[in-house]
Structure formats: structure tokens, C-alpha cells
Amino acid sequence: MISLDPMAMKQVKAVQAGLKMEFKNTIVRGLRNCKVLELRRFSHKTEIDLKCSVTLIGNYSLNGKLLVLPIEGEGKYKIKIQDVIVKVVLDIEELTSDGERYWKVNGFKQTADVVGRAQFNFQNMFNGNRHLSDPVHEFANTNWKDIFQEVAPPIVNTIVSQIVDETIKFFDKVPIRQLVL
């Protein structure tokens, strides 16, 4: 299994609501401090609610509209997210191998909602023109909830996907009898 804190994300590329986004070489810190708020197990589903605060640092490229504002730039970025609630639903079945029962993850769904705050910092927007970039940062950090909902889904999905991938490795090696009391 690889380390999940810090977590390295090579690339996240997406087009959301007219905004072309690319985030590269991102380091995510803070996952080790996530708290499990609730864990529910049903016959073929496991639901996990997590509360996390994370910081993402890497390189970005943005082009298009951020809600109503035109935006363009590429360079370094930092996003701090305080108290994001991530709900993950794992589709799980049981398999038997060598007389042991194991969980197999067939897929997952996730949602995320920030109950704390998000703060955005993108260097070199509009080729470093602060007269254009400062108002965009002020708008983004004032309207962080709307910005998070527009920008975050592909990033959150990539983070959760990496966590699920590592969970699958764990479930492949550890039988259910060692996981459940």
C-alpha cells in the first residue's frame, strides 16, 4: 500500500460548467487526521462518512469561466479545505479463497460538502496581472462554497479513488474474520 498522507496526484483534468481545469503534481496533506463520523454496513453496501481538513498544493491550468468570471492562468496553486464531509458508499461483495472469506469492492459513489471553509490561491492568473487576479481571488474566497461545488468534484473523486484503490489492496489480503469482530 502507498502512503495516503501525503498523497500524490499526478493529474486531474476536467471540464466543468465551461471551465477547463488541469491540476498536476498535486500533493494532498491532512488525510491522516480524517475522522470517521459514521460507518454503516448493509448486505452489499458499506457507507462511510468522513470529516477531513486538507491542503492541496501543485500546478494548475485554468481557462474559461469560474461561475460568472472569466479566468485564465497556469502556475502554482494552493487550496485549503477545512471540515469537508465526504460520504462514500462502497459496493461490496464477499468472495471465498483458500477457505477464507474476503471483501471485494465492485465500485463506489461519493459526495462531498464543506461545512467549514475553503480558501483558494492561484499564482500567475492572467499572466501575473494582479489587477485582474486579485478580484478573482477575492470573489473565489468570498463565494468559496459555490466555487467548491463547481471545481471540487473531479479533485475529490480522484482523492477518493486513490483511497478506495488502497482499500481494495487491503481487502484483498486481509480476510473478513480479521476485520470484523
C-alpha positions as YAML, in Angstrom:
chain: A
units: angstrom
residues:
- id: 1
  name: MET
  ca: [0.00, 0.00, 0.00]
- id: 2
  name: ILE
  ca: [1.18, 3.51, -0.72]
- id: 3
  name: SER
  ca: [1.12, 6.40, 1.72]
- id: 4
  name: LEU
  ca: [-2.14, 8.31, 1.78]
- id: 5
  name: ASP
  ca: [-0.72, 11.28, 3.66]
- id: 6
  name: PRO
  ca: [0.87, 12.90, 1.89]
- id: 7
  name: MET
  ca: [-0.98, 11.69, -1.18]
- id: 8
  name: ALA
  ca: [0.43, 12.39, -4.63]
- id: 9
  name: MET
  ca: [-1.95, 13.02, -7.53]
- id: 10
  name: LYS
  ca: [-0.27, 13.12, -10.94]
- id: 11
  name: GLN
  ca: [-3.08, 14.75, -12.90]
- id: 12
  name: VAL
  ca: [-6.73, 15.75, -12.68]
- id: 13
  name: LYS
  ca: [-8.22, 17.04, -15.91]
- id: 14
  name: ALA
  ca: [-11.84, 18.11, -16.32]
- id: 15
  name: VAL
  ca: [-14.27, 20.50, -17.95]
- id: 16
  name: GLN
  ca: [-16.95, 21.67, -15.53]
- id: 17
  name: ALA
  ca: [-19.60, 24.26, -16.44]
- id: 18
  name: GLY
  ca: [-17.44, 25.91, -19.12]
- id: 19
  name: LEU
  ca: [-14.20, 25.84, -17.11]
- id: 20
  name: LYS
  ca: [-11.28, 23.77, -18.42]
- id: 21
  name: MET
  ca: [-9.18, 22.64, -15.47]
- id: 22
  name: GLU
  ca: [-5.96, 20.72, -15.15]
- id: 23
  name: PHE
  ca: [-4.22, 20.08, -11.86]
- id: 24
  name: LYS
  ca: [-0.83, 18.35, -11.97]
- id: 25
  name: ASN
  ca: [1.75, 17.11, -9.50]
- id: 26
  name: THR
  ca: [-0.55, 17.76, -6.56]
- id: 27
  name: ILE
  ca: [0.32, 16.85, -3.01]
- id: 28
  name: VAL
  ca: [-2.62, 16.38, -0.63]
- id: 29
  name: ARG
  ca: [-1.85, 16.71, 3.09]
- id: 30
  name: GLY
  ca: [-4.12, 16.17, 6.09]
- id: 31
  name: LEU
  ca: [-5.86, 12.87, 5.31]
- id: 32
  name: ARG
  ca: [-4.28, 11.25, 8.38]
- id: 33
  name: ASN
  ca: [-6.45, 13.49, 10.55]
- id: 34
  name: CYS
  ca: [-9.77, 12.49, 8.98]
- id: 35
  name: LYS
  ca: [-12.41, 11.39, 11.47]
- id: 36
  name: VAL
  ca: [-14.92, 8.64, 10.77]
- id: 37
  name: LEU
  ca: [-18.28, 10.16, 11.69]
- id: 38
  name: GLU
  ca: [-20.36, 7.14, 10.82]
- id: 39
  name: LEU
  ca: [-19.90, 3.65, 9.38]
- id: 40
  name: ARG
  ca: [-22.86, 1.60, 8.24]
- id: 41
  name: ARG
  ca: [-22.70, -1.91, 6.80]
- id: 42
  name: PHE
  ca: [-25.56, -3.41, 4.81]
- id: 43
  name: SER
  ca: [-25.63, -6.67, 2.85]
- id: 44
  name: HIS
  ca: [-23.71, -5.36, -0.19]
- id: 45
  name: LYS
  ca: [-23.04, -1.77, 0.77]
- id: 46
  name: THR
  ca: [-20.76, -0.05, 3.24]
- id: 47
  name: GLU
  ca: [-21.35, 3.65, 3.88]
- id: 48
  name: ILE
  ca: [-18.62, 5.77, 5.46]
- id: 49
  name: ASP
  ca: [-18.97, 9.42, 6.46]
- id: 50
  name: LEU
  ca: [-15.63, 11.18, 6.97]
- id: 51
  name: LYS
  ca: [-14.77, 14.68, 8.16]
- id: 52
  name: CYS
  ca: [-11.44, 15.94, 6.84]
- id: 53
  name: SER
  ca: [-9.38, 19.09, 6.54]
- id: 54
  name: VAL
  ca: [-6.84, 19.02, 3.72]
- id: 55
  name: THR
  ca: [-4.40, 21.21, 1.85]
- id: 56
  name: LEU
  ca: [-3.65, 20.67, -1.84]
- id: 57
  name: ILE
  ca: [-0.52, 22.13, -3.42]
- id: 58
  name: GLY
  ca: [0.55, 21.68, -7.03]
- id: 59
  name: ASN
  ca: [0.41, 23.11, -10.53]
- id: 60
  name: TYR
  ca: [-2.75, 24.26, -12.29]
- id: 61
  name: SER
  ca: [-4.07, 25.41, -15.62]
- id: 62
  name: LEU
  ca: [-7.50, 27.10, -15.79]
- id: 63
  name: ASN
  ca: [-9.30, 28.57, -18.77]
- id: 64
  name: GLY
  ca: [-12.94, 29.59, -19.11]
- id: 65
  name: LYS
  ca: [-15.48, 30.91, -16.65]
- id: 66
  name: LEU
  ca: [-15.44, 30.46, -12.90]
- id: 67
  name: LEU
  ca: [-19.15, 30.86, -12.21]
- id: 68
  name: VAL
  ca: [-19.60, 34.28, -13.86]
- id: 69
  name: LEU
  ca: [-15.99, 35.49, -14.03]
- id: 70
  name: PRO
  ca: [-13.64, 34.81, -16.92]
- id: 71
  name: ILE
  ca: [-10.46, 33.14, -15.69]
- id: 72
  name: GLU
  ca: [-7.20, 32.01, -17.20]
- id: 73
  name: GLY
  ca: [-3.82, 31.11, -15.90]
- id: 74
  name: GLU
  ca: [-1.29, 28.49, -15.12]
- id: 75
  name: GLY
  ca: [1.22, 28.14, -12.36]
- id: 76
  name: LYS
  ca: [1.33, 27.04, -8.74]
- id: 77
  name: TYR
  ca: [-1.80, 26.67, -6.63]
- id: 78
  name: LYS
  ca: [-2.83, 26.01, -3.05]
- id: 79
  name: ILE
  ca: [-6.30, 25.07, -1.86]
- id: 80
  name: LYS
  ca: [-7.09, 24.72, 1.85]
- id: 81
  name: ILE
  ca: [-10.32, 22.97, 2.77]
- id: 82
  name: GLN
  ca: [-11.49, 22.94, 6.38]
- id: 83
  name: ASP
  ca: [-14.07, 20.42, 7.51]
- id: 84
  name: VAL
  ca: [-15.22, 18.71, 4.34]
- id: 85
  name: ILE
  ca: [-17.74, 15.91, 4.90]
- id: 86
  name: VAL
  ca: [-17.13, 13.10, 2.42]
- id: 87
  name: LYS
  ca: [-19.77, 10.38, 2.15]
- id: 88
  name: VAL
  ca: [-18.55, 7.22, 0.42]
- id: 89
  name: VAL
  ca: [-20.78, 4.27, -0.49]
- id: 90
  name: LEU
  ca: [-18.82, 1.12, -1.36]
- id: 91
  name: ASP
  ca: [-20.48, -1.66, -3.36]
- id: 92
  name: ILE
  ca: [-19.00, -4.78, -1.71]
- id: 93
  name: GLU
  ca: [-19.44, -8.50, -2.23]
- id: 94
  name: GLU
  ca: [-17.92, -11.47, -0.41]
- id: 95
  name: LEU
  ca: [-15.57, -13.90, -2.11]
- id: 96
  name: THR
  ca: [-14.05, -17.12, -0.79]
- id: 97
  name: SER
  ca: [-10.42, -18.04, -1.48]
- id: 98
  name: ASP
  ca: [-8.46, -20.84, 0.19]
- id: 99
  name: GLY
  ca: [-11.27, -21.30, 2.73]
- id: 100
  name: GLU
  ca: [-11.20, -17.61, 3.78]
- id: 101
  name: ARG
  ca: [-13.88, -15.00, 3.05]
- id: 102
  name: TYR
  ca: [-12.76, -11.62, 1.67]
- id: 103
  name: TRP
  ca: [-14.49, -8.39, 0.72]
- id: 104
  name: LYS
  ca: [-14.30, -7.30, -2.91]
- id: 105
  name: VAL
  ca: [-15.10, -3.69, -3.83]
- id: 106
  name: ASN
  ca: [-17.05, -3.55, -7.11]
- id: 107
  name: GLY
  ca: [-17.45, 0.23, -7.20]
- id: 108
  name: PHE
  ca: [-18.19, 3.31, -5.16]
- id: 109
  name: LYS
  ca: [-20.06, 6.60, -5.13]
- id: 110
  name: GLN
  ca: [-19.09, 9.69, -3.20]
- id: 111
  name: THR
  ca: [-20.33, 13.15, -2.34]
- id: 112
  name: ALA
  ca: [-18.56, 16.00, -0.58]
- id: 113
  name: ASP
  ca: [-19.82, 19.07, 1.22]
- id: 114
  name: VAL
  ca: [-17.73, 21.66, 3.03]
- id: 115
  name: VAL
  ca: [-19.17, 22.64, 6.40]
- id: 116
  name: GLY
  ca: [-16.09, 24.69, 7.32]
- id: 117
  name: ARG
  ca: [-14.45, 26.81, 4.66]
- id: 118
  name: ALA
  ca: [-12.32, 26.62, 1.52]
- id: 119
  name: GLN
  ca: [-9.56, 29.04, 0.55]
- id: 120
  name: PHE
  ca: [-8.09, 29.31, -2.97]
- id: 121
  name: ASN
  ca: [-4.76, 30.73, -4.11]
- id: 122
  name: PHE
  ca: [-3.73, 30.51, -7.78]
- id: 123
  name: GLN
  ca: [-0.43, 32.13, -8.71]
- id: 124
  name: ASN
  ca: [0.12, 33.72, -12.11]
- id: 125
  name: MET
  ca: [-3.52, 34.15, -13.09]
- id: 126
  name: PHE
  ca: [-3.90, 36.42, -16.10]
- id: 127
  name: ASN
  ca: [-0.11, 36.20, -16.64]
- id: 128
  name: GLY
  ca: [0.54, 37.69, -13.22]
- id: 129
  name: ASN
  ca: [-1.72, 40.74, -13.67]
- id: 130
  name: ARG
  ca: [-2.77, 41.43, -10.06]
- id: 131
  name: HIS
  ca: [-5.38, 43.99, -11.15]
- id: 132
  name: LEU
  ca: [-7.25, 41.10, -12.75]
- id: 133
  name: SER
  ca: [-6.28, 38.25, -10.40]
- id: 134
  name: ASP
  ca: [-6.88, 39.95, -7.03]
- id: 135
  name: PRO
  ca: [-10.63, 40.48, -7.66]
- id: 136
  name: VAL
  ca: [-10.96, 36.86, -8.84]
- id: 137
  name: HIS
  ca: [-9.27, 35.60, -5.65]
- id: 138
  name: GLU
  ca: [-11.49, 37.85, -3.54]
- id: 139
  name: PHE
  ca: [-14.59, 36.58, -5.37]
- id: 140
  name: ALA
  ca: [-13.47, 32.93, -5.07]
- id: 141
  name: ASN
  ca: [-12.67, 33.20, -1.37]
- id: 142
  name: THR
  ca: [-15.91, 35.06, -0.62]
- id: 143
  name: ASN
  ca: [-18.02, 32.64, -2.67]
- id: 144
  name: TRP
  ca: [-15.96, 29.59, -1.73]
- id: 145
  name: LYS
  ca: [-18.96, 27.28, -1.32]
- id: 146
  name: ASP
  ca: [-20.16, 27.84, -4.90]
- id: 147
  name: ILE
  ca: [-16.58, 27.61, -6.22]
- id: 148
  name: PHE
  ca: [-16.01, 24.36, -4.30]
- id: 149
  name: GLN
  ca: [-19.15, 22.82, -5.79]
- id: 150
  name: GLU
  ca: [-18.02, 23.79, -9.30]
- id: 151
  name: VAL
  ca: [-14.30, 22.96, -9.10]
- id: 152
  name: ALA
  ca: [-14.05, 20.19, -6.50]
- id: 153
  name: PRO
  ca: [-15.94, 17.15, -7.88]
- id: 154
  name: PRO
  ca: [-13.14, 15.83, -10.14]
- id: 155
  name: ILE
  ca: [-10.50, 16.52, -7.48]
- id: 156
  name: VAL
  ca: [-12.49, 14.86, -4.67]
- id: 157
  name: ASN
  ca: [-13.29, 11.91, -6.94]
- id: 158
  name: THR
  ca: [-9.58, 11.41, -7.68]
- id: 159
  name: ILE
  ca: [-8.67, 11.54, -3.97]
- id: 160
  name: VAL
  ca: [-11.44, 9.10, -3.01]
- id: 161
  name: SER
  ca: [-10.49, 6.82, -5.94]
- id: 162
  name: GLN
  ca: [-6.92, 6.57, -4.66]
- id: 163
  name: ILE
  ca: [-8.16, 5.80, -1.14]
- id: 164
  name: VAL
  ca: [-10.53, 3.13, -2.49]
- id: 165
  name: ASP
  ca: [-7.68, 1.62, -4.57]
- id: 166
  name: GLU
  ca: [-5.58, 1.24, -1.42]
- id: 167
  name: THR
  ca: [-8.58, -0.14, 0.49]
- id: 168
  name: ILE
  ca: [-9.02, -2.77, -2.23]
- id: 169
  name: LYS
  ca: [-5.39, -3.86, -1.75]
- id: 170
  name: PHE
  ca: [-6.07, -4.18, 1.97]
- id: 171
  name: PHE
  ca: [-9.30, -6.17, 1.50]
- id: 172
  name: ASP
  ca: [-7.53, -8.48, -0.98]
- id: 173
  name: LYS
  ca: [-5.01, -9.54, 1.68]
- id: 174
  name: VAL
  ca: [-6.94, -9.45, 4.96]
- id: 175
  name: PRO
  ca: [-9.82, -11.92, 5.48]
- id: 176
  name: ILE
  ca: [-13.16, -10.69, 6.83]
- id: 177
  name: ARG
  ca: [-12.66, -12.59, 10.11]
- id: 178
  name: GLN
  ca: [-9.69, -10.30, 10.85]
- id: 179
  name: LEU
  ca: [-11.68, -7.17, 10.00]
- id: 180
  name: VAL
  ca: [-14.96, -7.75, 11.83]
- id: 181
  name: LEU
  ca: [-15.45, -8.58, 15.49]
...
